[in-house]
Amino acid sequence: SGLRWHETTSAASRKARGTRARLQPLGRGDGAGGAPNRPACARVPRAFLEAADVVSCHRSPDRYALLYRVLYRLTHGEPELLAVAADPDTLDLARRKAAVLRDVHKVHAFVRFRKVAAPAPDAPELVAWHEPAHDCLRLAAPFFARRFPSMRWAILGPDRSVEWNLQELVYGPGQSRTSAPQHDDLEELFTTYWRSIYNPARINLAAMKKEMPVRHWATIPETASIPDLVRESTGRVQQMKAPVQSAASLQVPSSRSLATLREHAAGCTACPLHAPATQTVFGEGPAPARVMLVGEQPGDEEDLRGRPFVGPAGRLLDGILAEAGVPRDDLYVTNAVKHFKFEPRGKRRIHAKPTYGEVTACRAWLDAELEAVKPELVVCLGATAAQSFLGRKYQLTRSRGRLERTRFAPHWLATWHPSAVLRAIDAEAQERMRAEMIADLRLAYGALAA
């Protein structure tokens, strides 16, 4: 006999068994008195009915055989069958359900509506043609009804079609691809947008074809650009990797005379720090010079006087250099950043650490100074100065006092900035850091002498 079902959703029923459905034979006479037989009920989990609704859309010819087999087992001694994940039938049911739902997702993603040039009254104004892997248009269409409730649209396919008439979804037979519009004026605009957001550095054709099967490309306008984008990817990636001239590099003169560099640097506007600062604080010292000292940025006094290391940190540096036996007059002294970055607090200007972008903006001036001075030894004072040479991952606390060979100079070393010594938490820490600076400078000079 045929089967009918209805839900039992009473509170007691849900609490005891969860929501289930009862399957029962349609009533018939008993043949004697004509009275209908009392219906026999069979309970199955709601999850089975939901899975059956989806799996019935699967293309496999044996889908109903699987559904009836699972139904029989559920109603003949295995009511918890769906909880047995390792069971072959349960596993097969789950896999087919997942395949159909995955195809529903692809319908949502790959349907492309095209505007009908002159639609008839009460006819769809937007039409798409899509060939899903499974007969899942019935499951996918409600999404579009919710998404575009105020537009008349239709989705055509080889198995069936569906139309939204502003009130309900109306299903019909399948139609050929030529029944749908073949072009839309907005496609060219959308393809241009799609090309602009395409990232050639992340191209992965295998993954692309897995997520966007090639059989759908014919109805997805932007995919016509894929061959060209793939062909251009290598060149575009190389172009992306090519060094870009910074704003400062465009202002650096070709001459490597320190006087010329200083004159041009005075008008540098490569980063926003130039606006509140009093002036550019360029390096000073002989050129060529065997030793080049590089600090972070000028301080308040340096900004006012236009010379590097003339404030409290500079006076401490003079004492440390003298104790280490290093004559300052023989050094070229400069900063990684040429303008004073500060935060105003009342009438005071408080030092603010420059960002890595601000350090990078000044890099062209530092490179020009290196070419002009040609040092044998570069000593970086503080982490910011060191990172301007070796990158933002450099950690001063780990690598301080370590002599290295670099492309900037045969000998390169980083040590504490004198400002860090002045800001030490107590006198003991201050004295320790001061002693470490002296030791680092002596080590560097010893290597230079050797």
C-alpha beads as a LAMMPS data file, in Angstrom:
LAMMPS data file: protein, C-alpha beads

450 atoms
449 bonds

1 atom types
1 bond types

-500.0 500.0 xlo xhi
-500.0 500.0 ylo yhi
-500.0 500.0 zlo zhi

Masses

1 110.0

Atoms # bond

1 1 1 0.000 0.000 0.000
2 1 1 1.013 3.645 -0.371
3 1 1 2.573 5.515 2.582
4 1 1 1.658 8.762 4.248
5 1 1 3.381 10.532 7.130
6 1 1 2.737 13.235 9.637
7 1 1 4.917 14.778 12.314
8 1 1 4.612 14.160 16.008
9 1 1 5.976 17.293 17.612
10 1 1 4.367 17.336 21.028
11 1 1 6.599 18.418 23.888
12 1 1 6.458 14.958 25.448
13 1 1 7.301 13.304 22.146
14 1 1 10.254 15.602 21.454
15 1 1 11.582 15.148 24.956
16 1 1 11.328 11.376 24.765
17 1 1 12.466 10.695 21.201
18 1 1 13.208 13.960 19.425
19 1 1 11.061 15.043 16.497
20 1 1 10.145 12.038 14.401
21 1 1 7.711 11.248 11.625
22 1 1 5.194 8.439 11.482
23 1 1 4.861 6.465 8.278
24 1 1 1.612 4.530 7.920
25 1 1 -0.309 2.622 5.206
26 1 1 -3.278 4.348 3.626
27 1 1 -6.524 2.962 5.153
28 1 1 -8.333 0.114 3.315
29 1 1 -11.433 -1.963 3.974
30 1 1 -10.946 -5.279 5.725
31 1 1 -12.938 -7.104 3.049
32 1 1 -15.622 -8.298 5.480
33 1 1 -17.551 -5.341 6.774
34 1 1 -15.897 -2.642 4.707
35 1 1 -14.616 -0.859 7.819
36 1 1 -11.143 0.591 7.439
37 1 1 -8.273 -1.162 9.112
38 1 1 -6.608 0.667 11.982
39 1 1 -3.474 2.217 10.446
40 1 1 -0.151 0.711 11.431
41 1 1 2.442 3.412 12.235
42 1 1 6.205 3.336 11.692
43 1 1 8.392 6.026 13.232
44 1 1 11.502 7.370 11.505
45 1 1 13.835 10.226 12.496
46 1 1 13.156 13.635 10.973
47 1 1 16.806 13.562 9.833
48 1 1 15.934 10.726 7.458
49 1 1 13.093 12.683 5.863
50 1 1 15.346 15.715 5.430
51 1 1 18.105 13.565 3.929
52 1 1 15.635 11.778 1.646
53 1 1 14.356 15.117 0.340
54 1 1 17.903 16.055 -0.668
55 1 1 19.180 12.654 -1.848
56 1 1 16.154 12.228 -4.122
57 1 1 17.757 14.989 -6.248
58 1 1 20.968 12.969 -6.728
59 1 1 21.712 11.829 -10.284
60 1 1 22.564 8.233 -9.317
61 1 1 19.998 5.740 -10.699
62 1 1 19.987 3.731 -7.462
63 1 1 19.171 6.660 -5.171
64 1 1 15.667 5.378 -4.383
65 1 1 16.972 1.880 -3.771
66 1 1 19.294 3.356 -1.133
67 1 1 16.487 5.402 0.434
68 1 1 14.115 2.426 0.646
69 1 1 16.878 0.243 2.056
70 1 1 17.631 2.767 4.810
71 1 1 13.905 3.212 5.470
72 1 1 13.417 -0.537 5.800
73 1 1 16.287 -0.853 8.255
74 1 1 15.037 2.100 10.323
75 1 1 11.596 0.525 10.653
76 1 1 12.761 -3.075 11.160
77 1 1 14.916 -3.122 14.241
78 1 1 17.563 -0.424 13.561
79 1 1 15.934 2.867 14.650
80 1 1 19.340 4.402 15.499
81 1 1 20.896 3.505 12.145
82 1 1 21.635 7.120 11.182
83 1 1 23.774 7.518 14.308
84 1 1 26.103 4.741 13.111
85 1 1 28.457 6.828 10.992
86 1 1 30.544 3.834 9.880
87 1 1 27.572 1.918 8.460
88 1 1 27.899 1.676 4.638
89 1 1 24.309 2.808 3.990
90 1 1 24.535 5.695 6.465
91 1 1 27.852 6.752 4.957
92 1 1 26.482 6.514 1.412
93 1 1 23.417 8.542 2.373
94 1 1 25.581 11.253 3.947
95 1 1 27.906 11.411 0.940
96 1 1 25.093 11.761 -1.572
97 1 1 23.388 14.393 0.573
98 1 1 26.650 16.359 0.797
99 1 1 27.148 16.124 -2.978
100 1 1 23.684 17.543 -3.669
101 1 1 24.049 20.343 -1.109
102 1 1 27.456 21.203 -2.560
103 1 1 25.802 21.466 -5.961
104 1 1 23.080 23.697 -4.496
105 1 1 25.839 26.002 -3.272
106 1 1 27.335 26.088 -6.765
107 1 1 23.942 27.021 -8.213
108 1 1 23.818 29.948 -5.786
109 1 1 27.372 30.957 -6.736
110 1 1 27.404 30.427 -10.500
111 1 1 23.957 31.438 -11.740
112 1 1 24.326 34.586 -13.842
113 1 1 21.121 36.391 -14.756
114 1 1 20.909 38.280 -18.027
115 1 1 18.427 41.038 -18.731
116 1 1 15.780 40.286 -21.342
117 1 1 15.795 43.027 -23.974
118 1 1 12.005 43.401 -24.312
119 1 1 10.152 41.109 -21.914
120 1 1 6.457 40.460 -22.489
121 1 1 3.987 41.627 -19.828
122 1 1 4.182 39.448 -16.714
123 1 1 7.204 37.634 -18.181
124 1 1 10.614 37.331 -16.470
125 1 1 12.912 40.294 -17.026
126 1 1 16.003 38.406 -15.822
127 1 1 16.801 34.934 -17.135
128 1 1 19.700 32.572 -16.447
129 1 1 20.620 29.161 -17.813
130 1 1 22.478 26.740 -15.557
131 1 1 23.219 23.036 -15.745
132 1 1 23.672 21.637 -12.226
133 1 1 25.431 18.357 -11.611
134 1 1 22.310 17.078 -9.827
135 1 1 18.603 17.793 -10.256
136 1 1 18.686 20.287 -7.382
137 1 1 16.989 23.368 -8.813
138 1 1 13.998 22.749 -6.523
139 1 1 16.308 23.072 -3.510
140 1 1 18.271 26.053 -4.842
141 1 1 15.455 28.269 -6.126
142 1 1 14.061 29.513 -2.758
143 1 1 17.378 31.290 -2.122
144 1 1 16.841 33.498 -5.184
145 1 1 13.225 34.175 -4.213
146 1 1 14.439 35.534 -0.892
147 1 1 17.315 37.411 -2.524
148 1 1 15.321 39.036 -5.338
149 1 1 11.701 39.146 -4.143
150 1 1 10.770 42.256 -6.152
151 1 1 12.098 41.086 -9.545
152 1 1 10.627 38.665 -12.040
153 1 1 13.275 36.120 -12.898
154 1 1 13.664 32.622 -14.274
155 1 1 16.366 29.963 -14.134
156 1 1 16.389 27.513 -17.021
157 1 1 18.129 24.155 -17.087
158 1 1 18.137 20.897 -19.032
159 1 1 16.042 19.031 -16.421
160 1 1 13.592 21.678 -15.253
161 1 1 13.067 25.414 -15.055
162 1 1 11.740 27.709 -12.355
163 1 1 10.142 31.138 -12.507
164 1 1 9.465 33.677 -9.750
165 1 1 6.267 35.611 -10.503
166 1 1 6.575 37.910 -7.457
167 1 1 4.302 35.614 -5.446
168 1 1 5.472 32.034 -5.799
169 1 1 7.957 29.760 -7.499
170 1 1 6.534 28.054 -10.583
171 1 1 8.374 25.007 -11.874
172 1 1 8.315 23.807 -15.457
173 1 1 10.090 21.431 -17.848
174 1 1 13.718 21.754 -18.870
175 1 1 14.752 24.053 -21.707
176 1 1 17.725 24.428 -24.001
177 1 1 20.472 26.943 -23.438
178 1 1 19.377 28.966 -26.478
179 1 1 16.131 29.776 -24.667
180 1 1 18.046 32.159 -22.396
181 1 1 19.608 35.509 -23.424
182 1 1 23.166 35.130 -24.693
183 1 1 24.494 38.566 -23.699
184 1 1 23.979 41.367 -21.202
185 1 1 25.256 44.941 -21.436
186 1 1 26.540 44.870 -17.836
187 1 1 28.730 41.805 -18.372
188 1 1 31.610 43.806 -19.806
189 1 1 31.589 46.134 -16.785
190 1 1 31.500 43.234 -14.328
191 1 1 34.293 41.425 -16.184
192 1 1 36.441 44.555 -15.934
193 1 1 35.817 44.656 -12.175
194 1 1 36.613 40.944 -11.863
195 1 1 39.896 41.348 -13.741
196 1 1 40.871 44.236 -11.451
197 1 1 40.509 42.156 -8.262
198 1 1 42.259 39.093 -9.695
199 1 1 45.488 38.364 -7.784
200 1 1 48.106 36.844 -10.131
201 1 1 50.361 35.917 -7.199
202 1 1 47.783 33.463 -5.863
203 1 1 46.896 31.640 -9.064
204 1 1 46.086 27.954 -8.561
205 1 1 44.336 26.500 -11.589
206 1 1 43.693 23.121 -9.969
207 1 1 41.954 24.706 -6.988
208 1 1 40.076 27.115 -9.256
209 1 1 38.727 24.285 -11.405
210 1 1 37.739 22.339 -8.306
211 1 1 35.737 25.234 -6.875
212 1 1 34.499 26.480 -10.271
213 1 1 34.146 23.422 -12.557
214 1 1 35.062 24.084 -16.178
215 1 1 31.652 22.865 -17.377
216 1 1 30.105 25.989 -15.802
217 1 1 32.504 28.425 -17.466
218 1 1 30.367 28.773 -20.591
219 1 1 27.609 30.467 -18.585
220 1 1 29.886 32.575 -16.364
221 1 1 30.927 35.625 -18.430
222 1 1 34.028 36.587 -16.433
223 1 1 35.671 33.190 -16.990
224 1 1 36.411 34.179 -20.584
225 1 1 39.212 36.315 -19.101
226 1 1 40.896 33.422 -17.280
227 1 1 43.221 32.273 -20.126
228 1 1 44.542 35.828 -20.584
229 1 1 44.930 36.370 -16.837
230 1 1 46.852 33.117 -16.456
231 1 1 49.094 34.003 -19.383
232 1 1 49.834 37.447 -17.915
233 1 1 50.335 36.234 -14.339
234 1 1 54.093 35.658 -14.444
235 1 1 54.819 39.116 -15.818
236 1 1 52.435 40.793 -13.395
237 1 1 53.991 39.022 -10.415
238 1 1 57.472 40.121 -11.504
239 1 1 56.175 43.659 -11.856
240 1 1 54.718 43.481 -8.339
241 1 1 58.067 42.292 -6.975
242 1 1 60.034 45.022 -8.712
243 1 1 61.279 47.703 -6.325
244 1 1 59.157 50.822 -6.255
245 1 1 60.840 54.183 -5.982
246 1 1 60.031 55.901 -2.708
247 1 1 59.008 59.540 -2.599
248 1 1 62.382 60.380 -1.054
249 1 1 64.332 58.606 -3.797
250 1 1 62.686 60.909 -6.329
251 1 1 64.052 63.910 -4.406
252 1 1 67.598 62.607 -3.900
253 1 1 70.001 64.253 -6.379
254 1 1 72.391 62.217 -8.496
255 1 1 75.355 63.984 -6.894
256 1 1 76.843 62.284 -3.838
257 1 1 78.367 65.465 -2.444
258 1 1 77.266 65.807 1.195
259 1 1 76.706 69.524 0.703
260 1 1 74.389 68.879 -2.247
261 1 1 72.569 66.097 -0.400
262 1 1 72.076 68.308 2.650
263 1 1 70.715 71.123 0.506
264 1 1 68.149 68.894 -1.214
265 1 1 67.185 67.084 2.000
266 1 1 66.198 70.417 3.537
267 1 1 63.137 70.458 1.291
268 1 1 62.193 66.781 1.629
269 1 1 58.448 66.098 1.868
270 1 1 58.551 62.309 1.449
271 1 1 56.593 61.666 4.650
272 1 1 54.242 63.711 6.870
273 1 1 56.928 64.278 9.536
274 1 1 58.313 67.283 7.662
275 1 1 55.221 69.399 8.379
276 1 1 55.400 69.803 12.196
277 1 1 59.206 69.584 12.396
278 1 1 61.321 72.741 12.500
279 1 1 63.792 71.542 9.898
280 1 1 65.555 68.550 8.376
281 1 1 68.422 67.325 10.555
282 1 1 70.970 65.892 8.140
283 1 1 74.126 64.002 9.084
284 1 1 77.456 65.682 9.727
285 1 1 81.076 64.657 9.710
286 1 1 83.870 63.960 7.242
287 1 1 83.420 62.158 3.945
288 1 1 84.832 59.693 3.415
289 1 1 84.873 58.448 7.024
290 1 1 85.889 55.043 8.347
291 1 1 83.058 54.967 10.892
292 1 1 79.423 55.965 10.534
293 1 1 77.104 56.236 13.564
294 1 1 73.376 55.975 12.824
295 1 1 70.742 56.912 15.405
296 1 1 66.949 56.768 15.331
297 1 1 65.786 60.344 14.767
298 1 1 66.621 63.866 15.964
299 1 1 65.301 64.986 19.344
300 1 1 63.881 68.303 20.471
301 1 1 67.217 70.168 20.686
302 1 1 68.480 68.625 17.438
303 1 1 65.313 69.771 15.673
304 1 1 65.807 73.345 16.897
305 1 1 69.541 73.517 16.140
306 1 1 69.576 71.407 12.937
307 1 1 72.445 69.149 14.078
308 1 1 72.442 65.461 15.129
309 1 1 73.203 64.347 18.711
310 1 1 73.529 67.737 20.417
311 1 1 70.884 67.183 23.122
312 1 1 71.068 65.123 26.352
313 1 1 71.528 61.860 24.422
314 1 1 74.295 63.468 22.369
315 1 1 76.139 64.654 25.460
316 1 1 75.954 61.151 26.949
317 1 1 77.202 59.737 23.643
318 1 1 80.195 62.102 23.703
319 1 1 81.177 60.783 27.142
320 1 1 80.782 57.143 26.082
321 1 1 82.823 57.707 22.908
322 1 1 85.582 59.369 24.915
323 1 1 85.697 56.511 27.431
324 1 1 85.753 53.966 24.600
325 1 1 88.636 55.834 22.972
326 1 1 86.693 56.851 19.876
327 1 1 87.198 60.473 18.694
328 1 1 83.856 61.922 17.604
329 1 1 85.463 64.267 15.082
330 1 1 86.494 61.217 13.021
331 1 1 82.914 59.926 12.793
332 1 1 80.078 60.645 10.417
333 1 1 76.956 60.912 12.583
334 1 1 73.410 60.761 11.225
335 1 1 69.921 59.400 11.890
336 1 1 67.710 56.889 10.107
337 1 1 64.861 59.453 10.176
338 1 1 65.715 63.063 9.383
339 1 1 62.752 64.839 11.005
340 1 1 61.724 65.012 14.662
341 1 1 58.538 63.055 15.410
342 1 1 56.843 64.207 18.574
343 1 1 53.603 64.487 20.530
344 1 1 52.812 67.960 21.930
345 1 1 52.011 67.990 25.648
346 1 1 51.352 71.488 26.815
347 1 1 54.459 73.485 25.885
348 1 1 56.646 70.382 25.618
349 1 1 57.328 68.200 22.590
350 1 1 57.632 64.547 23.635
351 1 1 59.571 62.106 21.455
352 1 1 57.390 59.601 19.538
353 1 1 58.824 56.490 17.915
354 1 1 58.711 56.656 14.109
355 1 1 56.789 53.954 12.274
356 1 1 58.531 51.509 9.968
357 1 1 56.921 53.306 7.020
358 1 1 58.447 56.596 8.135
359 1 1 61.831 54.902 8.505
360 1 1 61.476 53.447 5.008
361 1 1 60.520 56.839 3.585
362 1 1 63.892 58.228 4.711
363 1 1 65.863 55.236 3.481
364 1 1 66.899 56.877 0.205
365 1 1 68.725 59.660 2.102
366 1 1 70.553 57.128 4.277
367 1 1 71.600 55.163 1.187
368 1 1 72.938 58.354 -0.380
369 1 1 74.921 59.119 2.789
370 1 1 76.400 55.603 2.758
371 1 1 77.524 56.090 -0.840
372 1 1 79.075 59.461 -0.008
373 1 1 80.787 58.437 3.253
374 1 1 81.839 54.886 2.250
375 1 1 82.300 53.695 5.865
376 1 1 84.243 50.585 6.844
377 1 1 82.218 50.318 10.050
378 1 1 78.553 51.169 10.679
379 1 1 77.373 51.386 14.284
380 1 1 73.606 51.538 14.756
381 1 1 72.356 53.121 17.954
382 1 1 69.031 51.536 18.905
383 1 1 66.571 49.125 17.341
384 1 1 65.026 51.589 14.878
385 1 1 68.397 52.381 13.312
386 1 1 69.271 48.676 13.111
387 1 1 65.923 47.820 11.529
388 1 1 66.441 50.487 8.885
389 1 1 69.327 48.320 7.661
390 1 1 68.276 44.735 8.399
391 1 1 64.476 44.912 8.411
392 1 1 61.774 45.148 11.023
393 1 1 62.344 41.597 12.345
394 1 1 65.742 42.548 13.780
395 1 1 65.734 42.301 17.596
396 1 1 68.303 44.437 19.372
397 1 1 67.996 42.585 22.692
398 1 1 69.057 39.345 20.987
399 1 1 71.728 40.612 18.603
400 1 1 73.229 43.665 20.324
401 1 1 77.031 43.750 20.249
402 1 1 77.322 41.195 17.447
403 1 1 79.677 42.134 14.608
404 1 1 78.328 41.266 11.180
405 1 1 79.426 41.606 7.571
406 1 1 76.813 43.391 5.464
407 1 1 76.451 44.914 2.038
408 1 1 76.408 48.337 3.699
409 1 1 79.882 48.069 5.231
410 1 1 82.470 45.346 5.910
411 1 1 81.744 45.701 9.643
412 1 1 78.313 46.367 11.126
413 1 1 77.200 46.404 14.756
414 1 1 74.188 47.553 16.764
415 1 1 74.202 48.731 20.362
416 1 1 71.997 50.698 22.751
417 1 1 70.814 54.180 21.887
418 1 1 72.045 56.710 24.483
419 1 1 68.415 57.786 25.016
420 1 1 67.629 54.234 26.145
421 1 1 70.437 54.510 28.693
422 1 1 68.965 57.774 29.992
423 1 1 65.529 56.139 30.309
424 1 1 66.812 53.080 32.201
425 1 1 64.643 52.125 35.171
426 1 1 67.327 52.744 37.793
427 1 1 70.948 53.782 38.227
428 1 1 72.161 50.182 38.214
429 1 1 70.500 49.420 34.860
430 1 1 71.769 52.715 33.479
431 1 1 75.343 51.928 34.443
432 1 1 75.086 48.408 33.020
433 1 1 73.798 49.658 29.650
434 1 1 76.457 52.365 29.556
435 1 1 79.176 49.782 30.156
436 1 1 77.722 47.568 27.402
437 1 1 77.789 50.461 24.936
438 1 1 81.448 51.127 25.739
439 1 1 82.296 47.436 25.332
440 1 1 80.425 47.251 22.012
441 1 1 82.238 50.298 20.620
442 1 1 85.619 48.949 21.677
443 1 1 84.783 45.611 20.032
444 1 1 83.825 47.345 16.801
445 1 1 86.931 49.526 16.775
446 1 1 89.096 46.521 17.555
447 1 1 87.769 44.748 14.457
448 1 1 88.406 47.874 12.417
449 1 1 91.991 48.077 13.634
450 1 1 92.578 44.403 12.885

Bonds

1 1 1 2
2 1 2 3
3 1 3 4
4 1 4 5
5 1 5 6
6 1 6 7
7 1 7 8
8 1 8 9
9 1 9 10
10 1 10 11
11 1 11 12
12 1 12 13
13 1 13 14
14 1 14 15
15 1 15 16
16 1 16 17
17 1 17 18
18 1 18 19
19 1 19 20
20 1 20 21
21 1 21 22
22 1 22 23
23 1 23 24
24 1 24 25
25 1 25 26
26 1 26 27
27 1 27 28
28 1 28 29
29 1 29 30
30 1 30 31
31 1 31 32
32 1 32 33
33 1 33 34
34 1 34 35
35 1 35 36
36 1 36 37
37 1 37 38
38 1 38 39
39 1 39 40
40 1 40 41
41 1 41 42
42 1 42 43
43 1 43 44
44 1 44 45
45 1 45 46
46 1 46 47
47 1 47 48
48 1 48 49
49 1 49 50
50 1 50 51
51 1 51 52
52 1 52 53
53 1 53 54
54 1 54 55
55 1 55 56
56 1 56 57
57 1 57 58
58 1 58 59
59 1 59 60
60 1 60 61
61 1 61 62
62 1 62 63
63 1 63 64
64 1 64 65
65 1 65 66
66 1 66 67
67 1 67 68
68 1 68 69
69 1 69 70
70 1 70 71
71 1 71 72
72 1 72 73
73 1 73 74
74 1 74 75
75 1 75 76
76 1 76 77
77 1 77 78
78 1 78 79
79 1 79 80
80 1 80 81
81 1 81 82
82 1 82 83
83 1 83 84
84 1 84 85
85 1 85 86
86 1 86 87
87 1 87 88
88 1 88 89
89 1 89 90
90 1 90 91
91 1 91 92
92 1 92 93
93 1 93 94
94 1 94 95
95 1 95 96
96 1 96 97
97 1 97 98
98 1 98 99
99 1 99 100
100 1 100 101
101 1 101 102
102 1 102 103
103 1 103 104
104 1 104 105
105 1 105 106
106 1 106 107
107 1 107 108
108 1 108 109
109 1 109 110
110 1 110 111
111 1 111 112
112 1 112 113
113 1 113 114
114 1 114 115
115 1 115 116
116 1 116 117
117 1 117 118
118 1 118 119
119 1 119 120
120 1 120 121
121 1 121 122
122 1 122 123
123 1 123 124
124 1 124 125
125 1 125 126
126 1 126 127
127 1 127 128
128 1 128 129
129 1 129 130
130 1 130 131
131 1 131 132
132 1 132 133
133 1 133 134
134 1 134 135
135 1 135 136
136 1 136 137
137 1 137 138
138 1 138 139
139 1 139 140
140 1 140 141
141 1 141 142
142 1 142 143
143 1 143 144
144 1 144 145
145 1 145 146
146 1 146 147
147 1 147 148
148 1 148 149
149 1 149 150
150 1 150 151
151 1 151 152
152 1 152 153
153 1 153 154
154 1 154 155
155 1 155 156
156 1 156 157
157 1 157 158
158 1 158 159
159 1 159 160
160 1 160 161
161 1 161 162
162 1 162 163
163 1 163 164
164 1 164 165
165 1 165 166
166 1 166 167
167 1 167 168
168 1 168 169
169 1 169 170
170 1 170 171
171 1 171 172
172 1 172 173
173 1 173 174
174 1 174 175
175 1 175 176
176 1 176 177
177 1 177 178
178 1 178 179
179 1 179 180
180 1 180 181
181 1 181 182
182 1 182 183
183 1 183 184
184 1 184 185
185 1 185 186
186 1 186 187
187 1 187 188
188 1 188 189
189 1 189 190
190 1 190 191
191 1 191 192
192 1 192 193
193 1 193 194
194 1 194 195
195 1 195 196
196 1 196 197
197 1 197 198
198 1 198 199
199 1 199 200
200 1 200 201
201 1 201 202
202 1 202 203
203 1 203 204
204 1 204 205
205 1 205 206
206 1 206 207
207 1 207 208
208 1 208 209
209 1 209 210
210 1 210 211
211 1 211 212
212 1 212 213
213 1 213 214
214 1 214 215
215 1 215 216
216 1 216 217
217 1 217 218
218 1 218 219
219 1 219 220
220 1 220 221
221 1 221 222
222 1 222 223
223 1 223 224
224 1 224 225
225 1 225 226
226 1 226 227
227 1 227 228
228 1 228 229
229 1 229 230
230 1 230 231
231 1 231 232
232 1 232 233
233 1 233 234
234 1 234 235
235 1 235 236
236 1 236 237
237 1 237 238
238 1 238 239
239 1 239 240
240 1 240 241
241 1 241 242
242 1 242 243
243 1 243 244
244 1 244 245
245 1 245 246
246 1 246 247
247 1 247 248
248 1 248 249
249 1 249 250
250 1 250 251
251 1 251 252
252 1 252 253
253 1 253 254
254 1 254 255
255 1 255 256
256 1 256 257
257 1 257 258
258 1 258 259
259 1 259 260
260 1 260 261
261 1 261 262
262 1 262 263
263 1 263 264
264 1 264 265
265 1 265 266
266 1 266 267
267 1 267 268
268 1 268 269
269 1 269 270
270 1 270 271
271 1 271 272
272 1 272 273
273 1 273 274
274 1 274 275
275 1 275 276
276 1 276 277
277 1 277 278
278 1 278 279
279 1 279 280
280 1 280 281
281 1 281 282
282 1 282 283
283 1 283 284
284 1 284 285
285 1 285 286
286 1 286 287
287 1 287 288
288 1 288 289
289 1 289 290
290 1 290 291
291 1 291 292
292 1 292 293
293 1 293 294
294 1 294 295
295 1 295 296
296 1 296 297
297 1 297 298
298 1 298 299
299 1 299 300
300 1 300 301
301 1 301 302
302 1 302 303
303 1 303 304
304 1 304 305
305 1 305 306
306 1 306 307
307 1 307 308
308 1 308 309
309 1 309 310
310 1 310 311
311 1 311 312
312 1 312 313
313 1 313 314
314 1 314 315
315 1 315 316
316 1 316 317
317 1 317 318
318 1 318 319
319 1 319 320
320 1 320 321
321 1 321 322
322 1 322 323
323 1 323 324
324 1 324 325
325 1 325 326
326 1 326 327
327 1 327 328
328 1 328 329
329 1 329 330
330 1 330 331
331 1 331 332
332 1 332 333
333 1 333 334
334 1 334 335
335 1 335 336
336 1 336 337
337 1 337 338
338 1 338 339
339 1 339 340
340 1 340 341
341 1 341 342
342 1 342 343
343 1 343 344
344 1 344 345
345 1 345 346
346 1 346 347
347 1 347 348
348 1 348 349
349 1 349 350
350 1 350 351
351 1 351 352
352 1 352 353
353 1 353 354
354 1 354 355
355 1 355 356
356 1 356 357
357 1 357 358
358 1 358 359
359 1 359 360
360 1 360 361
361 1 361 362
362 1 362 363
363 1 363 364
364 1 364 365
365 1 365 366
366 1 366 367
367 1 367 368
368 1 368 369
369 1 369 370
370 1 370 371
371 1 371 372
372 1 372 373
373 1 373 374
374 1 374 375
375 1 375 376
376 1 376 377
377 1 377 378
378 1 378 379
379 1 379 380
380 1 380 381
381 1 381 382
382 1 382 383
383 1 383 384
384 1 384 385
385 1 385 386
386 1 386 387
387 1 387 388
388 1 388 389
389 1 389 390
390 1 390 391
391 1 391 392
392 1 392 393
393 1 393 394
394 1 394 395
395 1 395 396
396 1 396 397
397 1 397 398
398 1 398 399
399 1 399 400
400 1 400 401
401 1 401 402
402 1 402 403
403 1 403 404
404 1 404 405
405 1 405 406
406 1 406 407
407 1 407 408
408 1 408 409
409 1 409 410
410 1 410 411
411 1 411 412
412 1 412 413
413 1 413 414
414 1 414 415
415 1 415 416
416 1 416 417
417 1 417 418
418 1 418 419
419 1 419 420
420 1 420 421
421 1 421 422
422 1 422 423
423 1 423 424
424 1 424 425
425 1 425 426
426 1 426 427
427 1 427 428
428 1 428 429
429 1 429 430
430 1 430 431
431 1 431 432
432 1 432 433
433 1 433 434
434 1 434 435
435 1 435 436
436 1 436 437
437 1 437 438
438 1 438 439
439 1 439 440
440 1 440 441
441 1 441 442
442 1 442 443
443 1 443 444
444 1 444 445
445 1 445 446
446 1 446 447
447 1 447 448
448 1 448 449
449 1 449 450
